[in-house]
Amino acid sequence: MSAESQMTVAELLIGRLKQRGLQRFFGVPGGGSSMDLIDAGRRAGLDFVLSRREDAGAIMAAVTAWLSGAPGLALATKGPGLTSAANGIASAYLDRAEVLFVSDGFGADEQDYVSHQYFDQAALLAPITKANATLAGDDPGAEIDELLQTLSRPPKGPAYIELTGSVAKRSIAAPTAMADAAPRQLIGDVDEARALIKAAKRPVIVAGFESAAGAAHRAVRHLAEALNAPALVTYMAKGVIPDDHACFAGIFTGGQAEFPCVSEADLIILVGLDPVELIRKPWTYTAPVLDLGEVRHGKHYLVPDVGLYGPIAETIGRLSDDLPVSEWTGAEIAYHRAHFTDAMAFRERPDLTPVEIVKSAAAAFAGRPRLAVDAGAHMFSAVAFWPAQEPYDVLISNGLATMAFALPAAIAAALHDPDRGALAMTGDGGLMMCMGELVTAAQQKANLTVIVFNDGALSLIDIKRQEMQLPDLGFTWQRPDFAATAEGLGLTAWRVTTANDLKTALEAAASNPGPCLIDVVVEPDGYLEQMRSLRG
């Protein structure tokens, strides 16, 4: 057999991922198979981005998968590298991202005597991965193809390869072309769905994250326009219906802010709504539900009256003939849109508010960069008041809802689309969990601005303490000087305490193509009222 028809397992894996669209991958390498993969990637023309923590690398891979439509790849060493990555893998699992996570492993000969760093790595990750493999069998190409198909099969999610250095270096025959996944068939009764829609006078559409991918969002917009129905989006589906669209009626979380609109519906049409996106409250609506999704989820808040499951754009296409125009008026939809905005507004006050920060940033950047939002009290204002026109204009973890998401997510977005760049909005608590990634941003010269809501507290947790009427439990701290720290790590930075200072810093950051940080001193007063308005 000629040398040209031979390759290593590492080269095969990288080649398969490149065929699927991979352009860069992330992580913190160890001394084993990750070296082989990084070198194979280099020779294949793929960039490797060194993250400072393994979980951040997994988040970067997940966001890259969302934006590119191709699988993401994250690497870590065995043992502590894998355990450190687990939060990022859990985020990919619950936030439905196609991530292939590869760690170094222990060979069969080592498992009999090695205890240093050893545990059952596949078992640890089993609850947060869809599949795992070692590529040690006779046909690693078939194993890889099956894993990649598993990643993309709804609900999407990560898979794990425990790859030893010896397996990565193993020479194998170059395999045949990559296998294609079988087309998915529509499950459900189209006629029953049509009957529900035709009988409805006041339908309401709720678009979820599954409707963000591919052509689905255009089909959702067509459905809303044809019905002239109010359409709400989940956090992760921001932009599926543009914020300035005549049918846009606000954000749906399963809480209180959207209740006035949805409670008027005589049919609720869920489009791509994944139950991981909703807050932990029972379903409160009595109207019939039509569920249009990529897949029927086993655990859900409700049992739909009718469900259709398959590719969303195709499903809506099957329903689009002779759609009845609803009885909703444009004025009614506009009222509900305004009601949601009013519910999320802060009271007038002399100091900077989170709402003012978000609106000022949107004006300074003219809505150009993608926005990555961290978990925390600031996210209420960020998601409500940052304008979105397309899916993935706003990036947020709302399945796992992990802190320390926004900065690595924004880095991934900025590297994916350097001209557009990215903005990260994070609380001080979330930034302190991943501050090392500021070095990653500086090293990559990312077109990125980080806005820190520096309120000196775990504010989302502290407002829950306030609701429980408990005394101070130690959830606050002296505000760090993030601007000074960021400058020391290679970023351009400002610390601001007034609206004028904020405007100046935002304008400077918007014209700076390199990594910047704006440390905004903000008071947490008002978060509790805002959360009550949103969630009830």
C-alpha positions as CSV (number, residue, x, y, z in Angstrom):
1,M,0.0,0.0,0.0
2,S,1.4,3.4,-1.0
3,A,2.3,6.0,1.6
4,E,-0.1,8.4,-0.1
5,S,-3.0,6.1,0.8
6,Q,-2.0,6.0,4.5
7,M,-2.8,8.5,7.2
8,T,-2.9,8.7,11.0
9,V,-6.0,8.6,13.1
10,A,-5.4,12.2,14.1
11,E,-5.1,13.3,10.5
12,L,-8.3,11.4,9.7
13,L,-10.3,13.1,12.5
14,I,-9.0,16.5,11.5
15,G,-9.8,15.8,7.8
16,R,-13.3,14.7,8.6
17,L,-14.0,17.8,10.6
18,K,-12.5,20.1,7.9
19,Q,-14.8,18.4,5.4
20,R,-17.7,19.4,7.6
21,G,-16.6,23.0,7.7
22,L,-14.2,23.3,10.7
23,Q,-11.9,26.3,10.5
24,R,-10.5,26.6,14.0
25,F,-10.5,24.7,17.2
26,F,-9.9,25.5,20.9
27,G,-8.6,24.2,24.2
28,V,-5.7,23.6,26.6
29,P,-3.5,20.8,25.3
30,G,-1.7,18.1,27.3
31,G,1.3,16.1,26.2
32,G,-0.5,13.3,24.4
33,S,-3.0,13.1,21.5
34,S,-3.8,16.8,21.6
35,M,-0.3,17.5,20.3
36,D,-1.0,15.1,17.3
37,L,-4.3,16.8,16.6
38,I,-2.9,20.4,16.8
39,D,-0.1,19.4,14.5
40,A,-2.5,17.7,12.1
41,G,-4.7,20.8,12.2
42,R,-1.7,23.0,11.4
43,R,-0.9,20.9,8.3
44,A,-4.5,21.1,7.2
45,G,-4.6,24.9,7.5
46,L,-6.8,25.0,10.6
47,D,-6.1,27.5,13.4
48,F,-5.7,26.3,17.0
49,V,-6.7,28.9,19.6
50,L,-5.2,28.4,23.1
51,S,-7.8,29.2,25.8
52,R,-6.7,29.8,29.4
53,R,-9.3,27.3,30.8
54,E,-10.7,24.2,29.3
55,D,-14.3,25.1,29.9
56,A,-13.8,28.3,28.1
57,G,-12.4,26.4,25.1
58,A,-15.5,24.2,25.0
59,I,-17.7,27.3,25.1
60,M,-15.7,28.8,22.2
61,A,-16.2,25.6,20.3
62,A,-19.9,25.6,21.0
63,V,-20.4,29.2,19.8
64,T,-18.3,28.5,16.7
65,A,-20.6,25.6,16.0
66,W,-23.7,27.8,16.3
67,L,-22.4,30.5,14.0
68,S,-20.8,28.2,11.4
69,G,-23.2,25.4,11.3
70,A,-20.2,23.1,11.4
71,P,-19.2,20.9,14.3
72,G,-16.9,22.6,16.9
73,L,-13.8,20.9,18.3
74,A,-12.3,21.4,21.8
75,L,-9.3,19.7,23.3
76,A,-8.0,19.0,26.8
77,T,-5.6,16.8,28.6
78,K,-6.8,13.8,30.6
79,G,-7.7,14.0,34.3
80,P,-7.8,17.6,35.5
81,G,-8.1,19.0,32.0
82,L,-11.2,16.9,31.3
83,T,-12.8,17.8,34.7
84,S,-12.1,21.5,34.1
85,A,-13.8,21.2,30.7
86,A,-16.9,19.6,32.1
87,N,-18.9,22.8,32.6
88,G,-18.3,23.9,29.0
89,I,-19.3,20.5,27.8
90,A,-22.5,20.6,29.9
91,S,-23.2,24.0,28.3
92,A,-22.9,22.5,24.9
93,Y,-25.2,19.7,25.9
94,L,-28.0,21.8,27.3
95,D,-27.4,24.7,24.8
96,R,-27.6,22.2,21.9
97,A,-24.2,22.8,20.3
98,E,-22.4,20.3,18.0
99,V,-19.1,20.0,19.9
100,L,-16.6,17.1,19.6
101,F,-14.6,17.1,22.7
102,V,-11.3,15.1,22.6
103,S,-9.1,14.5,25.6
104,D,-6.0,12.4,26.1
105,G,-6.6,9.0,27.5
106,F,-5.2,6.0,29.2
107,G,-4.1,3.0,27.2
108,A,-5.3,-0.5,28.0
109,D,-1.8,-1.4,29.2
110,E,-1.9,1.6,31.6
111,Q,-5.3,1.0,33.1
112,D,-4.0,-2.1,35.0
113,Y,-1.6,-0.1,37.2
114,V,-1.9,3.7,36.7
115,S,-3.8,5.6,39.4
116,H,-2.3,9.1,39.0
117,Q,-5.0,11.3,37.4
118,Y,-7.0,8.1,36.5
119,F,-10.8,7.8,36.6
120,D,-13.4,6.6,34.2
121,Q,-13.5,9.7,32.0
122,A,-16.3,8.5,29.7
123,A,-18.5,7.7,32.7
124,L,-18.0,11.2,34.1
125,L,-19.1,12.8,30.9
126,A,-21.8,10.3,30.0
127,P,-24.7,12.4,31.4
128,I,-23.6,15.5,29.4
129,T,-22.6,13.9,26.1
130,K,-24.6,12.1,23.4
131,A,-22.0,9.4,22.6
132,N,-18.3,8.5,23.2
133,A,-15.6,6.6,21.4
134,T,-11.9,5.8,21.5
135,L,-11.2,5.3,17.7
136,A,-9.2,2.2,18.7
137,G,-11.3,-0.2,16.6
138,D,-10.7,-1.5,13.1
139,D,-12.7,1.2,11.4
140,P,-12.0,4.6,13.0
141,G,-13.5,6.4,10.0
142,A,-16.9,4.8,10.6
143,E,-16.7,5.7,14.3
144,I,-16.0,9.3,13.5
145,D,-18.8,9.5,10.9
146,E,-21.3,8.0,13.4
147,L,-20.2,10.5,16.1
148,L,-20.6,13.5,13.7
149,Q,-24.0,12.3,12.7
150,T,-24.9,11.9,16.3
151,L,-23.8,15.5,17.0
152,S,-26.2,16.9,14.4
153,R,-29.2,14.7,15.2
154,P,-31.8,16.7,17.1
155,P,-31.5,17.6,19.8
156,K,-27.9,18.6,18.9
157,G,-25.2,18.1,21.4
158,P,-21.6,17.1,22.2
159,A,-19.8,13.8,21.9
160,Y,-16.6,12.7,23.5
161,I,-13.5,10.9,22.2
162,E,-10.9,9.5,24.7
163,L,-7.9,9.4,22.4
164,T,-4.6,8.0,23.5
165,G,-1.4,9.2,21.9
166,S,-0.7,5.8,20.5
167,V,-4.1,5.6,18.8
168,A,-3.8,9.2,17.4
169,K,-0.4,8.2,15.8
170,R,-1.7,4.9,14.4
171,S,-1.3,4.6,10.7
172,I,-4.4,3.5,8.8
173,A,-5.6,3.2,5.2
174,A,-7.2,6.4,4.0
175,P,-11.0,5.7,4.2
176,T,-13.7,6.2,1.6
177,A,-15.8,9.3,1.4
178,M,-17.6,10.5,4.5
179,A,-21.0,8.9,4.9
180,D,-24.1,11.2,4.6
181,A,-26.8,11.2,7.2
182,A,-30.2,9.8,6.1
183,P,-32.8,12.5,5.5
184,R,-35.3,13.0,8.3
185,Q,-39.0,12.4,7.8
186,L,-41.8,14.6,9.1
187,I,-43.6,13.0,12.1
188,G,-47.2,14.0,12.8
189,D,-50.5,14.8,11.1
190,V,-50.3,17.8,8.9
191,D,-54.0,17.9,8.3
192,E,-54.6,18.1,12.1
193,A,-52.2,21.0,12.3
194,R,-53.8,22.8,9.5
195,A,-57.2,22.4,11.1
196,L,-56.0,24.0,14.3
197,I,-54.5,27.0,12.5
198,K,-57.6,27.5,10.4
199,A,-59.9,27.4,13.4
200,A,-57.8,30.0,15.3
201,K,-58.8,33.7,15.4
202,R,-56.0,35.0,17.7
203,P,-53.0,32.7,17.4
204,V,-49.7,33.6,19.1
205,I,-46.3,32.3,17.9
206,V,-43.5,31.4,20.3
207,A,-40.2,30.9,18.5
208,G,-37.4,29.0,20.3
209,F,-33.7,28.2,19.6
210,E,-34.3,25.4,17.1
211,S,-35.8,28.0,14.8
212,A,-32.5,30.0,14.7
213,A,-30.6,27.6,12.5
214,G,-30.5,27.5,8.7
215,A,-33.6,28.7,6.8
216,A,-36.0,28.1,9.7
217,H,-36.1,31.7,10.9
218,R,-37.2,32.9,7.5
219,A,-40.1,30.4,7.6
220,V,-41.1,31.6,11.0
221,R,-41.2,35.2,9.8
222,H,-43.3,34.1,6.8
223,L,-45.7,32.3,9.2
224,A,-46.1,35.3,11.5
225,E,-46.6,37.7,8.5
226,A,-49.1,35.4,6.8
227,L,-51.1,35.0,10.0
228,N,-50.6,38.6,11.1
229,A,-49.9,37.1,14.5
230,P,-47.9,38.4,17.4
231,A,-44.6,36.4,17.7
232,L,-42.4,36.2,20.8
233,V,-38.9,34.8,20.9
234,T,-36.9,33.1,23.7
235,Y,-33.6,34.5,24.8
236,M,-31.7,32.1,22.6
237,A,-34.0,32.9,19.6
238,K,-33.4,36.6,19.7
239,G,-33.4,37.9,16.1
240,V,-35.5,35.1,14.7
241,I,-38.2,37.8,14.6
242,P,-36.4,41.2,14.4
243,D,-37.0,43.5,17.3
244,D,-38.4,46.1,14.9
245,H,-40.7,43.7,13.0
246,A,-44.4,44.5,13.1
247,C,-45.2,41.1,14.5
248,F,-42.6,41.1,17.3
249,A,-44.3,41.1,20.7
250,G,-41.4,40.5,23.1
251,I,-39.5,37.8,24.8
252,F,-40.9,34.5,26.1
253,T,-39.4,32.9,29.2
254,G,-42.4,31.1,30.7
255,G,-42.8,34.0,33.1
256,Q,-45.0,37.0,33.7
257,A,-43.9,39.7,31.3
258,E,-45.4,38.0,28.2
259,F,-48.6,36.8,30.0
260,P,-50.8,39.7,28.8
261,C,-50.1,38.8,25.2
262,V,-50.1,35.0,25.3
263,S,-53.2,34.8,27.6
264,E,-55.2,36.3,24.8
265,A,-54.4,33.5,22.3
266,D,-56.8,30.9,21.2
267,L,-53.9,28.9,19.7
268,I,-50.3,28.9,20.8
269,I,-47.9,27.9,18.0
270,L,-44.5,26.8,19.4
271,V,-41.8,26.8,16.7
272,G,-38.6,25.2,17.7
273,L,-39.1,25.8,21.4
274,D,-36.8,23.6,23.5
275,P,-38.0,23.1,27.1
276,V,-34.5,23.8,28.4
277,E,-35.1,27.5,27.5
278,L,-38.0,28.1,30.0
279,I,-37.8,29.0,33.6
280,R,-38.8,26.5,36.2
281,K,-42.5,27.3,36.4
282,P,-45.6,25.2,35.3
283,W,-47.3,26.0,32.0
284,T,-50.1,28.4,32.8
285,Y,-52.0,28.7,29.5
286,T,-55.2,26.8,28.6
287,A,-55.2,27.5,24.8
288,P,-54.5,24.6,22.5
289,V,-50.9,24.2,21.6
290,L,-49.4,23.3,18.2
291,D,-45.8,22.2,18.6
292,L,-43.6,22.5,15.5
293,G,-40.1,21.3,16.3
294,E,-37.0,19.5,15.1
295,V,-37.7,16.7,17.6
296,R,-40.3,15.8,20.2
297,H,-38.6,16.4,23.6
298,G,-39.2,13.6,26.1
299,K,-39.4,16.0,29.1
300,H,-41.6,19.0,28.5
301,Y,-43.8,21.5,30.4
302,L,-46.8,20.6,28.4
303,V,-48.5,18.0,26.1
304,P,-49.3,19.6,22.8
305,D,-52.7,19.1,21.1
306,V,-50.9,18.5,17.8
307,G,-47.2,18.1,17.1
308,L,-45.2,18.0,13.9
309,Y,-41.5,17.1,14.2
310,G,-38.9,17.4,11.4
311,P,-36.9,20.1,9.7
312,I,-38.8,23.3,10.7
313,A,-38.6,25.2,7.4
314,E,-40.0,22.2,5.5
315,T,-42.7,21.7,8.2
316,I,-43.9,25.3,8.0
317,G,-43.8,25.0,4.2
318,R,-46.3,22.1,4.4
319,L,-48.6,24.4,6.4
320,S,-48.3,27.6,4.4
321,D,-51.2,27.1,1.9
322,D,-54.2,29.4,2.4
323,L,-53.2,30.5,5.9
324,P,-56.1,32.6,7.5
325,V,-55.3,36.1,8.5
326,S,-55.9,36.5,12.3
327,E,-58.1,39.1,14.0
328,W,-55.1,40.7,15.7
329,T,-54.5,44.3,14.8
330,G,-51.2,46.0,14.3
331,A,-52.0,48.3,17.2
332,E,-52.7,45.4,19.6
333,I,-49.3,43.8,18.7
334,A,-47.6,47.1,19.1
335,Y,-49.2,47.5,22.5
336,H,-47.9,44.2,23.7
337,R,-44.4,45.0,22.4
338,A,-44.4,48.3,24.3
339,H,-45.8,46.6,27.4
340,F,-42.8,44.2,27.5
341,T,-40.3,47.1,27.1
342,D,-42.1,49.1,29.8
343,A,-42.0,46.1,32.1
344,M,-38.3,45.8,31.8
345,A,-37.5,49.5,32.2
346,F,-35.8,50.9,35.4
347,R,-37.3,53.8,37.4
348,E,-35.8,57.2,36.7
349,R,-32.6,57.6,38.8
350,P,-29.5,59.9,38.7
351,D,-26.9,57.2,38.4
352,L,-26.2,54.7,35.6
353,T,-28.7,51.9,35.2
354,P,-28.2,48.6,33.4
355,V,-30.8,49.6,30.9
356,E,-29.0,52.9,30.1
357,I,-25.7,51.0,29.7
358,V,-27.2,48.6,27.2
359,K,-29.0,51.4,25.2
360,S,-25.9,53.5,25.2
361,A,-23.8,50.6,23.9
362,A,-26.3,49.8,21.2
363,A,-26.2,53.4,20.0
364,A,-22.4,53.7,20.1
365,F,-21.9,50.4,18.2
366,A,-24.9,50.9,15.9
367,G,-25.9,47.3,16.6
368,R,-23.0,46.1,14.5
369,P,-21.2,43.5,16.7
370,R,-22.8,40.3,18.0
371,L,-23.6,40.5,21.7
372,A,-22.7,37.7,24.1
373,V,-24.5,37.9,27.4
374,D,-23.4,36.2,30.7
375,A,-25.7,34.7,33.3
376,G,-26.6,37.3,36.0
377,A,-29.0,40.1,36.7
378,H,-27.6,42.3,34.0
379,M,-28.9,39.8,31.4
380,F,-32.5,41.0,31.8
381,S,-31.6,44.4,30.5
382,A,-29.1,43.1,27.9
383,V,-31.5,40.7,26.2
384,A,-34.5,43.1,26.4
385,F,-32.8,46.2,25.0
386,W,-30.1,45.1,22.6
387,P,-31.6,45.3,19.1
388,A,-31.4,42.0,17.1
389,Q,-32.2,41.6,13.4
390,E,-31.0,38.1,12.8
391,P,-30.5,34.8,14.7
392,Y,-27.3,34.7,16.7
393,D,-27.1,38.5,17.0
394,V,-27.4,37.7,20.7
395,L,-25.5,34.8,22.1
396,I,-26.5,33.4,25.5
397,S,-26.5,30.2,27.5
398,N,-30.0,29.5,28.5
399,G,-30.0,25.8,28.7
400,L,-27.3,25.5,31.3
401,A,-27.3,29.3,31.9
402,T,-23.7,29.2,33.1
403,M,-21.7,32.2,34.3
404,A,-18.4,32.8,32.6
405,F,-20.0,32.3,29.2
406,A,-20.0,35.8,27.7
407,L,-16.3,36.4,27.4
408,P,-15.3,33.1,25.7
409,A,-18.5,33.3,23.5
410,A,-17.6,36.8,22.4
411,I,-14.0,35.8,21.6
412,A,-15.3,32.9,19.4
413,A,-17.8,35.3,17.7
414,A,-15.1,37.9,17.0
415,L,-12.8,35.2,15.5
416,H,-15.6,33.8,13.4
417,D,-16.5,37.2,11.9
418,P,-13.6,39.7,12.6
419,D,-15.1,42.6,10.6
420,R,-18.3,42.5,12.6
421,G,-16.6,41.8,15.9
422,A,-18.3,41.1,19.2
423,L,-19.4,42.7,22.5
424,A,-19.5,40.8,25.8
425,M,-21.8,42.0,28.6
426,T,-20.9,40.4,31.9
427,G,-21.3,40.9,35.6
428,D,-18.2,41.2,37.8
429,G,-18.8,37.8,39.3
430,G,-18.9,36.1,35.8
431,L,-15.8,37.9,34.6
432,M,-13.8,36.9,37.7
433,M,-14.5,33.3,36.8
434,C,-12.9,33.5,33.4
435,M,-10.6,36.6,33.6
436,G,-7.7,34.7,32.0
437,E,-9.6,34.7,28.7
438,L,-8.8,38.4,28.5
439,V,-5.3,37.2,27.7
440,T,-6.8,35.0,25.0
441,A,-8.6,38.1,23.5
442,A,-5.3,40.1,23.6
443,Q,-3.2,37.3,22.1
444,Q,-5.8,36.9,19.3
445,K,-6.1,40.6,18.7
446,A,-9.8,40.1,18.8
447,N,-12.2,42.8,17.6
448,L,-13.9,42.7,21.0
449,T,-15.2,45.0,23.7
450,V,-16.1,43.7,27.2
451,I,-18.6,45.7,29.2
452,V,-18.5,44.8,32.9
453,F,-21.5,45.6,35.1
454,N,-19.4,46.1,38.2
455,D,-22.0,46.1,41.0
456,G,-19.9,44.4,43.7
457,A,-22.2,41.5,44.1
458,L,-23.6,38.2,42.9
459,S,-26.7,40.3,42.1
460,L,-29.0,37.6,40.7
461,I,-28.4,35.5,43.8
462,D,-28.6,38.5,46.1
463,I,-32.0,39.5,44.8
464,K,-33.3,36.0,45.5
465,R,-32.0,36.5,49.1
466,Q,-33.9,39.8,49.2
467,E,-37.1,38.0,48.1
468,M,-36.6,35.5,50.9
469,Q,-36.2,38.4,53.3
470,L,-32.9,37.0,54.6
471,P,-30.1,39.0,56.2
472,D,-26.8,39.7,54.4
473,L,-25.3,36.3,53.6
474,G,-22.0,37.5,52.2
475,F,-22.8,37.8,48.5
476,T,-21.1,41.2,48.0
477,W,-17.5,42.3,47.8
478,Q,-15.3,45.4,47.2
479,R,-15.5,46.4,43.6
480,P,-12.3,45.3,41.7
481,D,-10.6,47.7,39.3
482,F,-11.2,45.7,36.2
483,A,-9.9,48.4,33.9
484,A,-6.4,48.4,35.6
485,T,-6.4,44.6,35.4
486,A,-7.4,44.6,31.7
487,E,-4.7,47.1,30.9
488,G,-2.1,44.8,32.6
489,L,-3.3,41.9,30.4
490,G,-2.9,43.8,27.2
491,L,-6.3,45.4,26.6
492,T,-7.3,49.1,26.2
493,A,-9.6,49.9,29.1
494,W,-11.7,52.5,30.8
495,R,-13.4,52.8,34.2
496,V,-16.5,54.8,34.2
497,T,-19.0,56.1,36.8
498,T,-21.1,58.6,34.9
499,A,-23.1,58.7,31.7
500,N,-20.7,61.1,30.0
501,D,-17.7,58.9,30.8
502,L,-19.6,55.9,29.5
503,K,-20.5,57.7,26.2
504,T,-16.8,58.7,25.7
505,A,-15.5,55.2,26.5
506,L,-18.1,53.5,24.2
507,E,-17.3,55.8,21.3
508,A,-13.6,55.1,21.7
509,A,-14.1,51.3,22.0
510,A,-16.4,51.3,18.9
511,S,-13.6,52.8,16.8
512,N,-10.9,50.5,18.2
513,P,-10.5,47.2,16.2
514,G,-8.6,45.6,19.1
515,P,-9.7,44.2,22.4
516,C,-11.2,46.7,24.9
517,L,-12.8,46.6,28.3
518,I,-15.2,49.1,29.9
519,D,-15.5,48.8,33.6
520,V,-18.9,50.4,34.5
521,V,-19.6,51.0,38.2
522,V,-23.3,50.3,38.6
523,E,-25.7,50.0,41.5
524,P,-27.7,46.8,41.8
525,D,-30.9,48.6,42.9
526,G,-33.8,47.8,40.6
527,Y,-32.8,44.3,39.6
528,L,-35.4,42.8,42.0
529,E,-38.3,44.8,40.5
530,Q,-37.1,44.0,37.0
531,M,-37.0,40.2,37.7
532,R,-40.4,40.3,39.3
533,S,-41.8,42.0,36.1
534,L,-40.2,39.4,33.9
535,R,-40.7,36.2,35.8
536,G,-43.5,37.0,38.3
